[in-house]
Amino acid sequence: MGILIRGGRIVDAATDTDKTGDIYLEDGIIAEIGQKLKKKDGDRVIDAKGKLVMPGIIDLHVHFRDPGQTHKEDIKSGAAAAARGGVTTVVAMPNTTPTIDNPDRVNYVHNKAAQVSGIHVLQAGAATMGEKGTELADIAGMVKAGIPAVSEDGKSVMNTALCKEAMRIAAECGVPFFDHCEDIDLRGDGCMNEDENAKRLGFPGICNAVEDTITARDIILALETGVHLHLCHCSTYGDAQMMKIVKEKGYDNITAEVCPHHFILSSDDIKTDDPNYKMNPPLRTPKDVEALKQGLKDGTIEVISTDHAPHSAQEKTGSMKNAPFGIVGLETSLPLTYTELVEKDVITLKQMVEKMCLNPAKILGLDRGTLQKGHPADVIIVDTEQEYAIDKNKFVSKGHNTPFDGWKVKGKVLYTICDGKIVFKNQEEKES
């Protein structure tokens, strides 16, 4: 049985497509794209007239907390949140308990995901044992087990020689190095950006140099080793300026991502002591926000990811000083990006698809992130017209920690199709 998607606005960055038409999915692939395609007996028909049809989103940065932290999230709940948000492929970070630092633990996640997820869960491997920064993990063994990337996410490899060697091995194995740039000694006990808002609230601050110093160091190491360096969750003006220089110099082995909270919110939005505004890196100044938006607009920042970081309600209760870093993002990323960037003419719809689908696929070397005949049938259908309010109580993630509760947005996901199977359907939708 196939799926015929009729009359949608098909947007695909890989083929520079923006047109109305039909898409036919069969046997897990995109079998045909055209006008007035014929229905076969037994086919499921979805009327997409007036709706956006785009590739499934590829999120390069999520935390599914399994093993060891499943009170926050697990693979099943995280994958369900992804599907509800139009995400069909994720890269899960390795800072679990225990750390994903050997092939057996990679296999554990991939095997479990195959049983419970319905989407593509790709598990990244740590650069060092236990993410302690003292001894390299079995990077080559984890690559053989299927990791898409090496990452010490949650921290940086502070030993420069060890970091360089991890990058060298990653380059040798043909996988990118996903980099959380943070000088942990410089950060200290900071819990929000170092500025007047931190002083007003009486909180220790995190200066931009915490991030910028490691970004600069690791760009140099990437140029030396030849690894594909992907800068995670960029938040500063300095990051944006360094990426601008990288692009001007033609260093195509260095890419960067930014998260919706960093290109929408600033520290000015933190009015009270609210742990839902605590994330790492922190919300920066309006100047930083504008630099990130400009980087997205001009292409120096290629990817939009979420850094989906769920925590329990109890953990996010009380003061920002004591709460863990992180907010959820899988169920809000698409509507926030559409509303705050596309609707406000910061980027085009095609650029949004490029940054959420095509460019992440390129970084991972996947044949996904595009709507082309013969490619895997990862497709989402989105209502870009109807405004609705984000309601954290409707999240299927275990984590409800978001500063965007109640925000009015457009861009509701109606269907998420992964490998030709419907893995999410908005309950209000009717089929013809």
C-alpha positions in Angstrom: 0.0 0.0 0.0 1.4 3.4 -1.0 0.7 6.9 0.2 -0.5 9.6 -2.2 0.0 13.2 -1.0 -2.1 15.4 -3.2 -1.9 19.1 -4.1 0.6 20.3 -1.5 3.2 23.1 -1.8 6.4 21.0 -2.3 9.5 22.7 -1.1 12.9 21.0 -1.5 16.2 22.9 -1.1 18.2 20.2 -2.9 16.4 20.7 -6.2 15.5 24.3 -5.7 11.8 23.3 -5.8 8.9 25.3 -4.7 5.8 24.2 -6.6 2.3 22.7 -6.1 2.1 19.0 -6.9 1.6 15.4 -5.8 4.1 13.0 -4.2 3.6 9.2 -4.3 5.4 7.1 -1.6 5.8 3.3 -2.0 8.0 0.7 -0.4 9.7 3.3 1.8 10.9 5.5 -1.0 9.6 8.5 -3.0 8.3 6.7 -6.1 6.9 9.7 -8.1 6.6 13.4 -8.0 4.2 15.1 -10.4 0.8 16.5 -11.2 -2.5 14.7 -10.8 -0.8 11.3 -10.0 -3.2 8.3 -10.1 -4.2 6.5 -7.0 -3.7 2.7 -6.8 -6.0 0.3 -5.1 -5.5 0.3 -1.4 -3.5 3.5 -1.4 -3.8 6.0 1.4 -4.6 9.5 0.1 -3.7 12.7 2.0 -5.2 15.9 0.8 -2.4 18.5 1.3 -4.0 21.4 -0.6 -2.8 24.6 0.9 -0.3 22.8 3.1 3.5 22.7 3.1 5.1 19.4 2.0 8.8 19.3 2.9 11.5 16.7 3.8 11.5 15.2 7.3 13.7 17.4 9.6 17.2 16.1 10.6 18.1 17.3 14.1 21.8 17.0 14.7 21.6 17.7 18.4 19.3 15.9 20.9 19.6 14.4 24.4 17.4 11.2 24.8 18.9 10.4 28.3 19.1 6.7 27.7 20.8 4.9 29.4 20.6 6.0 33.0 18.5 9.2 33.0 15.2 7.9 31.7 13.2 9.9 34.3 14.0 12.9 32.1 13.4 11.2 28.7 13.9 7.8 27.0 14.3 6.7 23.4 10.6 6.0 22.9 9.3 9.3 24.4 12.1 11.3 22.7 11.3 9.7 19.3 7.6 10.4 19.8 8.4 14.1 20.5 10.6 14.2 17.4 7.8 12.7 15.2 5.3 15.3 16.6 7.8 18.0 15.7 8.3 16.8 12.1 11.7 15.3 12.9 12.6 12.0 11.2 16.3 11.7 12.0 18.1 12.7 15.2 21.7 12.5 16.5 21.6 11.6 20.2 24.4 13.0 22.3 26.6 10.6 24.4 26.5 12.3 27.8 24.3 9.6 29.3 24.8 7.5 32.5 27.0 5.6 31.7 28.6 7.6 28.8 28.3 6.2 25.3 32.1 5.6 25.0 32.3 2.1 23.6 30.8 0.0 20.8 28.5 -2.1 23.1 26.8 1.1 24.4 26.3 2.4 20.8 24.8 -1.0 19.9 22.5 -0.8 23.0 21.0 2.5 21.8 20.7 1.6 18.2 19.1 -1.8 19.0 16.6 -0.2 21.4 15.8 2.5 18.9 15.0 0.0 16.2 12.5 -1.6 18.5 10.7 1.4 19.9 11.3 4.6 18.0 9.8 4.7 14.4 12.3 7.3 13.4 16.1 7.2 12.8 18.0 7.6 16.0 21.7 7.9 15.4 23.9 7.7 18.5 27.0 9.8 18.7 30.1 8.5 20.5 32.1 10.4 23.2 35.6 11.6 22.4 37.0 10.5 25.8 36.2 7.7 28.3 33.4 8.8 30.5 33.7 12.3 29.0 36.4 12.9 31.7 38.9 14.4 29.2 41.8 12.2 30.2 41.8 9.1 28.0 40.5 8.7 24.4 37.4 6.5 23.9 37.4 3.7 21.3 36.5 6.1 18.5 37.4 3.7 15.7 35.4 0.9 17.3 32.3 3.1 17.7 32.5 4.2 14.1 32.4 0.5 13.1 29.3 0.2 15.4 27.6 3.0 13.5 28.2 6.3 15.2 27.5 9.3 12.9 29.8 11.6 14.8 32.2 12.1 17.7 31.1 14.5 20.4 32.0 15.4 24.0 28.8 17.3 24.2 28.0 18.8 27.6 31.6 19.9 27.8 34.8 20.5 25.8 37.9 18.3 25.7 40.0 20.8 27.6 43.3 19.0 27.0 44.3 20.5 23.7 46.6 17.7 22.7 43.9 15.1 23.5 41.3 17.1 21.6 43.6 17.3 18.5 44.2 13.5 18.6 40.4 12.9 18.9 39.9 15.1 15.9 42.6 13.3 14.0 41.1 9.9 14.6 37.6 11.2 13.7 39.0 12.5 10.4 40.8 9.2 9.7 37.5 7.3 10.4 35.5 9.7 8.2 33.1 11.1 10.8 32.6 14.7 11.9 33.5 16.1 15.3 30.5 17.8 17.0 31.9 20.5 19.3 30.4 21.9 22.5 32.7 24.9 22.9 33.1 25.9 26.5 36.1 26.7 28.8 34.8 25.1 31.9 37.3 26.9 34.2 36.3 30.3 32.8 32.6 29.4 33.2 32.9 28.7 36.8 29.5 28.6 38.5 27.8 30.9 36.0 24.2 30.2 35.3 23.2 33.0 32.8 24.9 35.5 30.5 27.3 37.9 32.2 25.6 41.3 31.8 23.3 43.8 33.5 20.5 41.2 33.7 22.7 38.8 35.7 23.6 41.7 38.1 19.9 42.6 38.4 19.0 39.0 39.4 22.1 38.5 41.5 23.4 35.6 39.5 27.0 34.7 38.5 27.5 35.2 34.8 29.0 33.4 31.8 31.0 35.6 29.5 31.2 35.2 25.7 34.8 34.3 26.0 33.8 31.0 27.7 32.6 29.9 24.3 34.7 32.0 21.9 38.1 30.9 23.2 37.3 27.2 22.6 35.6 27.9 19.2 38.8 29.7 18.1 41.1 26.9 19.4 39.0 24.1 17.8 38.8 25.9 14.4 42.6 26.0 14.4 42.7 22.3 15.4 40.2 21.4 12.6 42.3 23.2 10.0 45.4 21.3 11.3 43.7 17.8 11.3 41.3 18.2 8.4 38.4 16.9 10.5 34.9 18.1 9.7 34.3 20.3 12.7 30.6 21.1 13.4 30.2 23.8 16.0 27.2 23.0 18.2 24.6 25.5 19.6 26.5 28.7 18.7 25.3 31.6 20.8 27.8 34.6 20.5 28.6 37.4 18.1 32.2 36.1 18.2 31.0 32.7 16.9 29.1 34.4 14.0 32.1 36.5 13.1 34.5 33.5 13.2 32.2 31.5 10.9 32.1 34.5 8.6 35.9 34.4 8.3 35.8 30.6 7.9 33.4 31.0 4.9 35.4 33.8 3.4 38.5 31.7 3.5 36.8 28.7 1.9 37.3 26.3 4.8 34.5 23.9 3.9 35.3 21.4 6.7 33.8 23.7 9.3 30.1 24.1 9.8 27.9 25.6 12.6 24.4 25.3 14.1 22.2 27.6 16.1 19.1 26.7 18.2 15.8 28.6 18.1 16.2 29.8 21.7 19.4 31.5 20.8 18.1 33.3 17.7 14.8 34.3 19.3 15.5 35.1 23.0 18.0 37.2 24.8 18.9 37.7 28.4 16.6 40.7 28.4 13.7 38.1 28.3 14.7 36.7 31.7 12.5 38.9 33.9 12.5 36.7 37.1 14.4 33.7 38.5 12.9 31.1 36.1 14.9 27.8 35.5 13.1 27.4 32.1 15.4 30.2 30.9 18.6 28.3 32.0 20.4 26.6 29.2 24.0 26.1 28.1 25.2 28.2 26.4 23.1 30.8 28.0 20.8 33.4 26.3 23.0 36.2 25.3 22.5 39.9 24.4 20.4 41.3 21.6 23.6 42.0 19.7 24.5 38.3 19.8 21.0 37.4 18.7 21.1 39.7 15.7 24.5 38.3 14.7 23.2 34.8 14.7 20.2 35.8 12.6 22.4 37.5 10.1 24.6 34.3 10.0 21.5 32.3 9.2 20.4 34.8 6.6 23.8 35.0 4.8 24.5 31.3 5.0 27.6 31.4 7.3 25.6 29.4 9.8 24.2 26.4 7.9 22.1 24.4 10.4 19.2 24.8 12.8 19.1 22.2 15.6 17.4 22.0 18.9 19.8 20.8 21.7 16.6 19.1 23.0 17.5 18.7 26.7 14.6 17.4 28.8 14.6 17.5 32.6 12.0 16.5 35.1 9.6 19.1 36.6 11.2 18.7 40.0 14.7 19.4 38.6 13.4 22.6 36.9 11.8 23.9 40.1 13.4 26.4 42.4 16.2 28.8 41.5 18.2 29.0 38.3 21.3 28.7 40.4 20.6 25.1 41.3 18.6 23.9 38.3 20.3 21.9 35.5 21.0 23.5 32.1 18.7 22.8 29.2 15.3 23.2 27.5 13.2 21.0 25.3 12.9 21.8 21.6 11.8 19.0 19.4 8.1 19.9 19.5 8.6 23.6 19.0 11.6 24.0 16.7 9.7 24.1 13.4 6.9 26.4 14.4 9.3 28.8 16.1 11.6 28.9 13.2 8.8 29.4 10.7 7.2 32.1 12.8 10.3 34.0 13.9 12.5 33.7 10.8 10.3 32.9 7.7 7.3 35.0 8.6 9.5 37.9 9.6 11.6 37.7 6.4 14.9 36.8 8.1 15.2 33.7 5.9 13.1 32.2 3.1 11.1 29.1 3.4 13.6 27.3 1.1 16.4 28.4 3.4 14.5 27.0 6.4 14.3 23.6 4.6 17.9 23.8 3.7 19.0 24.4 7.3 16.7 21.9 8.9 16.8 19.1 6.3 19.4 19.3 3.5 22.5 20.7 5.3 22.2 18.3 8.2 22.0 15.4 5.8 25.1 16.6 3.9 27.0 16.8 7.2 26.1 13.2 8.1 26.5 11.9 4.5 22.9 10.8 4.3 20.6 10.5 1.2 17.8 12.1 3.2 16.7 15.7 3.7 15.4 16.0 0.2 12.2 15.2 -1.8 13.6 13.5 -4.9 12.5 10.4 -6.7 14.2 7.3 -5.4 15.2 8.8 -2.1 13.9 7.6 1.3 10.3 8.6 2.0 10.9 11.0 5.0 8.2 13.6 4.4 6.3 16.0 6.6 3.1 18.0 6.0 2.7 21.3 7.7 -0.1 23.9 8.2 1.7 27.2 7.9 -1.5 29.3 8.0 -3.4 28.5 11.2 -2.0 30.2 14.3 -2.0 28.3 17.6 -0.5 28.5 21.0 2.4 26.3 22.2 1.1 24.2 25.1 3.7 22.4 27.1 1.0 20.2 28.6 0.5 18.6 25.2 4.1 17.7 24.8 4.8 14.0 24.4 8.3 14.5 25.6 8.8 13.7 29.3 10.3 17.1 29.6 8.1 20.2 29.7 10.9 22.6 30.4 10.4 25.4 27.9 10.3 29.2 28.0 8.0 29.2 25.0 4.8 28.0 26.7 1.9 30.0 25.4 3.7 31.5 22.5 1.5 32.1 19.4 3.0 30.4 16.4 2.3 29.1 12.9 3.7 25.9 11.4 1.8 23.0 13.0 2.9 19.5 11.9 0.0 17.5 10.5 1.8 14.4 9.3 5.2 12.9 9.8 6.2 10.1 7.5 9.4 8.2 8.0 10.6 5.5 5.5 7.1 5.6 4.0 5.3 5.0 7.3 3.1 7.5 9.1 4.7 7.9 12.5 2.7 11.0 13.6 -0.7 12.3 12.6 -2.4 15.3 14.1 -5.7 14.1 15.5 -7.6 16.9 13.9 -6.6 15.9 10.4 -9.0 14.0 8.1 -8.1 12.1 5.0 -9.9 11.9 1.7 
